[in-house]
Amino acid sequence: MPAVLALVAHPDDIEFYFAGTLLRLKAAGWELHYCNISSGNLGSLTLSAAETRRVREAESREAAALLGATWHAPFCDDLEILYTVPNLRRAAAIVRAAQPRILLTHPPVDYMDDHVIAGRLAVTAAFARGMPNFWTEPGHAHVDHDVTVYHAMPHGLVTPLREPVMPDLFVDTTAVHDTKRSALACHRSQKEWLDQSQGMDSYLATLDDLSRRVGRLSGRFEHAEGWRRHLHLGFSARDDDPLSEALAGG
C-alpha cells in the first residue's frame, strides 16, 4: 500500500490545508501518516504552555484518528521550529519510518517562519532518506524509494508581500469537506485563540471560506485544495506526479 506523509508545523495545519487531499488518497487506497512538528504549546490565551501542550496533543490524536491516519509525535514547541541538525534528524526519522511516496508540506514562502522552516525540514528530510551516513533520531535505516514533494497553498493564498499564489494542481475536496471540517473541529481549544490572535472570527467559517476560494480558483470545484509540485531532482523521476495519478487530476 503506498503511503503519504503530511509533515507540518502545528496542530490544525493539516486540517486547514491538507485533510481533504488525505481523505481522497485514503479512499484511493493510500496509507496516511500525520505529523505536526510542534506541540502547539503557545496556542492559548488562558492555559499554561504545559497544559496547552497536553490538550493539543489529545486534539491532534483525535483528528488523526478521525482521518484514519497514523499519528507521529511532535518534537518541537511553537516558535522553536528551527533549521537545525537535531530537528533534521527527527524529521528524517519520521520520513524513513513512514516511507512516503507522497510528502505534503508547507509552501516555501508563507506568512510565518514556523511554516517556512517546517517545510524546509520536510524537504531536506525527504532528500536525506537514502543517505546511509546520515543517522536519524530515533535510528532508522536509509530507504531507497522515490518520493514526490508537494507544497500546500500559503495562508491567505498570498505571499507575505501580498503576491497571489496559484496552484498547479487542484484536488476536489467537495465530497469530503464535511469530514475535513469535523477533523478541524477536533481542535476545540483553538477557537478562542484563533479568533483573538489572528482575527479569524470562527476557524470553521475560515476553513469554509478558504476551501471555497481555492475551489473558485480551480474554476471547477465547490471546495478544493491547491498544490505545487517540488522540483524532482534528488527525489524522483522528472515526470513523477503520483498525486495527480492517484486522484485522476481531480
C-alpha positions in Angstrom: 0.0 0.0 0.0 1.5 3.4 -1.0 1.9 5.9 1.8 1.5 9.7 2.1 3.1 11.8 4.9 1.7 15.2 5.9 4.6 16.9 7.7 3.6 20.3 9.0 4.3 22.9 11.7 1.3 23.0 14.1 -1.7 21.0 15.3 -4.6 22.1 12.9 -2.4 22.9 9.9 -3.2 19.6 8.4 -6.9 20.1 8.9 -6.9 23.6 7.3 -4.9 22.8 4.2 -4.2 19.0 3.8 -7.1 16.9 5.2 -9.2 16.9 2.0 -6.4 15.5 -0.1 -5.5 13.0 2.6 -9.1 11.7 2.7 -9.2 11.5 -1.1 -5.9 9.4 -1.0 -7.3 7.2 1.7 -10.3 6.4 -0.4 -7.9 5.6 -3.3 -6.1 3.0 -1.1 -3.3 5.0 0.4 -1.9 4.8 3.9 -1.9 8.1 5.8 0.8 9.5 8.1 0.2 12.6 10.2 2.9 14.7 11.9 2.8 18.1 13.5 6.4 19.2 14.2 5.4 21.5 17.0 3.4 20.7 20.1 1.3 23.9 19.7 2.2 24.8 23.3 1.8 28.6 22.7 -1.7 28.4 21.2 -3.8 29.6 24.2 -4.6 32.8 26.0 -5.7 31.1 29.2 -3.9 27.8 29.7 -0.2 27.3 30.6 2.2 26.1 28.0 2.4 22.7 29.6 -1.4 22.3 29.7 -1.8 23.6 26.2 0.7 21.0 25.0 -1.3 18.2 26.6 -4.6 19.5 25.3 -3.4 20.0 21.8 -1.8 16.5 21.6 -5.1 15.0 22.6 -6.9 17.1 19.9 -4.4 16.2 17.2 -4.6 12.5 18.1 -8.4 12.7 17.8 -8.2 14.4 14.4 -5.7 11.9 13.1 -7.9 9.0 14.2 -10.9 10.6 12.5 -8.9 10.9 9.3 -7.7 7.3 9.6 -4.0 8.4 9.8 -1.0 7.1 11.8 -0.1 9.9 14.3 3.6 10.8 14.8 4.6 12.7 17.9 5.8 16.3 17.6 9.4 17.1 18.6 9.4 21.0 18.9 7.5 23.7 20.6 5.9 26.8 18.9 8.5 29.3 17.6 11.2 26.7 18.2 10.9 25.1 14.8 14.4 25.9 13.7 16.5 24.6 10.8 19.0 22.6 13.0 20.7 19.3 12.7 18.9 17.8 15.7 15.5 18.8 14.2 16.5 17.5 10.9 17.4 14.1 12.4 14.0 13.9 14.0 12.2 14.8 10.8 14.3 12.4 8.7 13.4 9.6 11.2 9.7 10.2 10.5 10.2 10.2 6.7 12.2 6.9 6.9 9.6 5.3 9.2 6.7 6.3 7.0 8.4 5.7 3.7 6.0 8.0 1.8 5.6 8.0 -1.9 4.0 11.5 -1.5 5.1 14.1 1.1 2.8 17.0 1.7 4.2 20.1 3.4 4.0 23.9 3.7 4.9 26.3 0.9 8.5 27.6 0.6 7.1 31.1 1.5 4.4 31.6 4.0 3.1 34.2 6.5 5.1 32.8 9.4 8.5 31.2 9.9 7.3 28.1 11.7 5.6 27.1 8.4 8.5 28.1 6.2 11.1 26.2 8.3 8.8 23.2 8.8 8.6 23.0 5.0 12.4 23.3 4.7 12.9 20.5 7.3 10.4 18.3 5.4 12.1 18.8 2.1 15.6 18.1 3.4 14.4 15.1 5.5 13.0 13.6 2.3 16.2 14.4 0.4 18.2 12.6 3.2 16.0 9.5 3.2 18.5 7.5 1.2 21.8 8.7 2.7 23.2 5.8 4.8 25.7 8.0 6.5 23.1 10.4 7.8 21.8 9.0 11.1 18.4 9.8 12.5 16.9 10.1 15.9 15.5 7.6 16.6 17.6 5.5 14.3 16.1 4.2 11.1 18.0 2.7 8.2 18.1 4.7 5.0 15.4 3.9 2.4 15.7 3.8 -1.4 12.5 4.9 -2.9 11.1 7.8 -4.9 9.2 10.5 -3.1 7.4 13.4 -4.6 7.0 16.6 -2.5 4.0 18.8 -2.9 3.6 22.2 -1.3 0.3 23.5 0.0 -1.1 27.0 -0.5 0.2 29.7 1.8 -2.1 31.1 4.5 -4.3 33.7 2.9 -3.4 32.3 -0.6 -0.7 35.0 -0.9 3.0 35.5 0.0 4.0 37.8 2.9 4.3 40.5 0.3 0.7 40.0 -0.7 1.6 38.4 -4.0 -1.1 35.9 -5.2 -0.1 32.3 -5.4 -1.6 30.0 -8.0 -1.6 26.2 -7.6 -0.5 23.9 -10.4 -2.7 21.1 -9.2 -6.2 21.3 -7.7 -7.8 18.5 -5.6 -11.6 18.4 -5.5 -12.5 18.1 -1.8 -16.2 18.8 -2.1 -17.3 15.3 -1.2 -15.0 15.1 1.8 -15.4 18.6 3.1 -17.7 17.8 5.9 -15.2 15.2 7.3 -12.4 17.7 6.8 -14.4 20.2 8.8 -15.1 17.7 11.6 -11.4 17.0 11.8 -10.6 20.7 12.3 -13.4 20.8 14.9 -11.4 18.3 17.0 -9.0 21.2 17.7 -11.6 22.8 20.1 -9.0 24.7 22.1 -8.2 26.8 19.0 -11.5 28.7 18.6 -10.8 31.4 21.1 -7.1 31.6 20.3 -7.5 32.0 16.5 -10.5 34.4 16.9 -8.5 36.7 19.1 -4.9 36.3 17.9 -5.5 36.1 14.1 -8.9 37.7 13.7 -10.4 34.5 12.2 -13.9 35.1 13.8 -14.6 31.4 13.5 -12.0 29.0 12.5 -14.6 26.7 10.9 -16.0 29.5 8.9 -12.4 30.5 7.9 -11.9 26.9 6.7 -15.1 27.0 4.6 -14.0 30.3 3.1 -10.5 29.2 2.2 -11.8 26.0 0.7 -14.3 27.8 -1.5 -11.7 30.4 -2.5 -9.4 27.6 -3.8 -12.4 26.0 -5.4 -13.2 29.2 -7.3 -9.5 29.4 -8.4 -9.9 25.9 -9.9 -12.9 27.0 -12.0 -14.4 23.6 -11.4 -15.0 22.6 -7.8 -17.0 24.0 -4.9 -14.3 23.1 -2.4 -10.7 22.4 -3.3 -7.1 22.2 -2.0 -4.2 23.5 -4.1 -0.8 22.1 -4.5 2.6 22.9 -6.2 5.0 20.1 -7.0 8.6 20.4 -5.8 11.5 20.0 -8.3 12.2 16.3 -8.9 16.0 16.5 -8.5 17.1 14.3 -5.7 13.6 12.9 -5.1 12.1 11.2 -8.1 11.9 10.9 -11.8 11.4 14.1 -13.7 7.7 13.5 -14.6 6.6 11.7 -11.4 3.3 13.2 -10.3 1.7 10.5 -8.1 -0.9 12.8 -6.6 -2.4 13.6 -10.0 -2.2 9.9 -10.9 -3.9 8.7 -7.7 -6.7 11.2 -7.9 -7.0 11.3 -11.7 -6.4 15.1 -11.7 -9.5 15.9 -9.6 
